Amino acid sequence: MTEPTYTPPAVWTWETESGGKFASINRPVAGPTNDKALPVGEHGLQLYSLATPNGVKVTVLLEELLAEGHTGAEYDAWLIRINDGDQFGSGFVEVNPNSKIPALMDRTGETPVRVFESGAILLHLAEKFGAFLTGPEARAEMLSWLFWQMGSAPYLGGGFGHFYAYAPEKMEYPINRFAMETKRQLDVLDRHLAERDWMAGGVYTIADMAIWAWYGQLVLGRLYEAAEFLDVTSYTHVLDWAERIDARPAVQRGRMVNRTFGDPAMQLHERHSAADFDTMTEDKRAAAG
């Protein structure tokens, strides 16, 4: 059935919410809507986030750093409920003027440093601790794949994910358009990983973490209930790579942090110490009353 033709007005105006699952968090203006200071914990690294793929990138890296013995990577992870508009509070906007999670305040030095955009946070932390990077000869390759993910994920999340899973109506044209692009990107990865174990330099790096949070979780069947539709298991090299990363204990912990959905045993709304994984997941909190 042909969809009705839309004729754009001469000047677009925002009159109503567009509908769909996340309509209430989208608006055409920036800046805070309310005065709300952010909490600050005892550690030098303060993360304000939610366990979306972009949030998971950062918590995976932080847990990997701690697993490698970088004690300076201890962090407080505060939950930002985007459906409640926490990202529009004045304190959050001071850390990220774009009002998107994740956002990091690095208070380890004399002057606090704000870092926003997940790729920037990954690079900041990896360089700070000298970990999960390649040697100089492969740095350009690693950065290329890191920024490939940053540029490609909007097609997967804001494009395919929105129209396939969250839009108020299923529309054939945008679903086909973004499904095609998502599958092209999966093919890019599959061809690349057919000849190597990791994305760059023969070692596990922040490029792998960034890409896994989106495309790895997609082929593992965790995003948009779209695994069958996209035939994700046909990308065998991506799937093998995704399963190897998924098996890492630090990755399993990183997935839990700031998570508010799914199995209560996998939900750690806030993380302030390693002990929280044993005592503060939502199943244990419920059992304790």
N, C-alpha and C positions, 0 to 999 in steps of 0.2 A: 504494500500500500504506500502510495506516495505521500510524504509528509507535507503539510501546508507550507507554502513559501512564505518566508519572513522578509519583510521589507524594512531595513534599518531606518530609523528616523535620521534627520539631518544632524541632530546633536543627541547623543545618548544621555539619558538621565536615569538615576537609580530611584525607582519608584517602589518596588517590592522585592522581597527576597526571592532568589531564583528557585527555591525549593531544593529538595534533596537532603541527604543526611547532615551535611556540614554547612547548610545555607546560613545558619545564624552566625557563623564566624567569619563570613566574607563580607567585605564592605569596600567601597571605592576610595576611602580616605585613610590616612595613617594617624598615628598619635594615640595617646592614652584616652580611655573613656572614664577612668576612675583613678582615684589616688589610693595606691596600695603598695606599700614597701615590700620588698622581697625578704624572706628569712635568710639568715646567715648562720651557718654551722661552724664547727671548730676547725675544719680542715682548710687548707689553702686553696683547694679547688672547689668551687661552688657551681653545681650544674642545675639548671632549671629546664625541665624536659618532660617528655611523655614518650612511651615506648612505641612510637611510630617507627617506620624504617629509618628516618633521619635521626631520631633519638637513639635508636638501638646502635647505630654506628659508633656513637661516642661512648656509651656505657660498655660496649664490647671492648673498645680500645682501653678504657680505664681499667677494666678487669684484667685484660691481657697484660697491661703494664704492671699491675700489682702481682700477677702470677709470676712475672719475670723478676720480681724482687725490687721494683721501683717504689719504695715506701713513700716517696714524695707525691705519688699519684693518688694517695688516699683522698677521698672526696665525699662531699655531701650531695646527694641527688634529691632535689625537691620536685614534687609533682606539680606540673602545670596542666590544669584541666582546660583544654582548649574549647570544649563545648560550653564551659561556664564562663569563657571570656577572660581567663587568668592572664592570657598573653597581652591583653589590652590595659593591664594595670600599669600605673606610672613607673613602678620599680622595674617591671619587666621591659618596658619600652626604653628605659635608660640603658639596659644591657643590650637589647636588640631593637633598634628603631623600626625594623621590619615586622615586628610582632609575630615571629615564627619560632617554634622550638626546633632544635635545642639552642640554649644560650649558656655561655660559661663566663664566670668571673674568676680570673686567676689572681688570687690574693697572696701568692707565695713571695712576691717581691715587695719592695718599699711602696710602690704605687700599684694599686689594683689595675688589672688590664681586662677589658671586656673583649670577648671573642664571640662572634655570631656567624652563622652559616656552618653547617655540619662539616663541610670539607675543610674550611678554615680552622675549625676546632681540631679536627684530626691532625692536620699538618702542624698546628701550634704545639699540640701535646707530643707528637712523635719527635719533633725537633727539640723540644724542651728536654725530653728524656733520652734522646738518641736511640730510639727503638722503633722497630717495625718500619724501617726505611730500607732502601736498597743501597748498594755502593754507588759511588759517583757515576760510574759508567752506565748505570740503569736508572738514574734519577729522572731523566726526562721521560723515559718510558713509564715509570711509576706515576709521575705527575700527569702524564697524558691520560692514563686510565682513571686516575682519581677525578680529573675534570671531565672526562667522558661520562662518568657516572653522574656528576652534578648537572651536566647538560642534558643527559638522556632521561633521567628519572622523571622529569615533569611529563614526558610522553606516557610513561607507565602509570604514574600516580594521578596527576591532574588530568591526564587525557584518558587513557584506557580505564583506569580504576574509577574515575568519576562517572563516565558514561555507562560503563558496564555494571557497576555496583551501587552507585550513590545517586545518580540523576533521578529525578522524579518520574521519568518515563524512559523506556528503552527506545533508542533511536538508531536505526540501522546505519546511517551514514557515519556518524562519529564513532560508533563502536567498531565498524569495519576499518575506518581510517586509523584508529589508534591500536587496534589489534594487529593490523599489518605492521605498524612501526614497532610495536613491542616484540613481535616475532622476528622482525629484522634484527633488532638489537640482541635478542637471544641467539640468533644465528651468528652475529659478530662474535659474541662471547664463546659460543661452541666451537667455532673455527679456531679461535685464539687458544682456547684451553685444550684443543686436541693435540697440541704440540708442546705443552708445558704444564707443570703442576700448579703454578701460581701466576698471577697476572703480570708480574714484572720481576726481573732480576733473579728468578729462581728461588725467591724467598717469599714468605708470607708477610704482607705489608698492609699499610692503611688502605691501599687501593683494593685489596681483597676484602677488607672489612666493609668499606663503603659500598662496593658492588654487591657483596653478599647480602647486606641488609635489605636491599631491594630485590635483585634478580635471584639471589640464592634462596631467599624465602619464597619468592614466586614459584620456583621450580619444586620447592618442598611442599607446595600446596597451602601456604599460609596467607596468601594475599588474594582478596576479592572473590574467593570461591571460584576461581577461574582456571584451575589447573587442567581440567578436562577440555574446556573451551579452547585453550591455547596449546593443548597437546604438549605440555611442558616436559613430559618424560622422554620425548623424542630428542631432547637436547642432552644427550648422554654425558658429554664431557662437562657441561655445566652442572648437571646433577651430581656427578662424582665429586667435583670440586666443592659443591654446596654441602654435600653430606660430610666431607672431611672437615670442613670448617664448623659445621653444626655439632660435630662430636667433641669439639674442644671445650673443656670445662669452663674456661673463662667466657666463652661465647654463650654457653648455657646460662651462666650467671648474668651476663650483660643483657640478655633477652628479658630477664625478669624485672629489671630495675625500671621503675616508673610505669609498670604495666598495670592496667586497670580492667582488663578483659580476659576472657578465657578461663582456664583452670585456675582456681584460687591458689593452688600450690605454686603456680608460676607467677603470681602477682606479688611484687614487692613495691608498694606504692612509693615509699621513700627509702633511701639507703644512706646510712650514716656510719656504718662499720661493717666489716665482713661478717660479724656475728648476726647481723640482721637477716641473712639468708636462712639461718637456722631457726630464728625465733619470731620474725616479723612478717612472714608471708601471710597472705589473707586467710588461708586455711588454718594456720596456727593462731592467728588473732581471733578468728571466729570460735575456735575450740576453747580459747582462754576466756571467751566472753568479753 
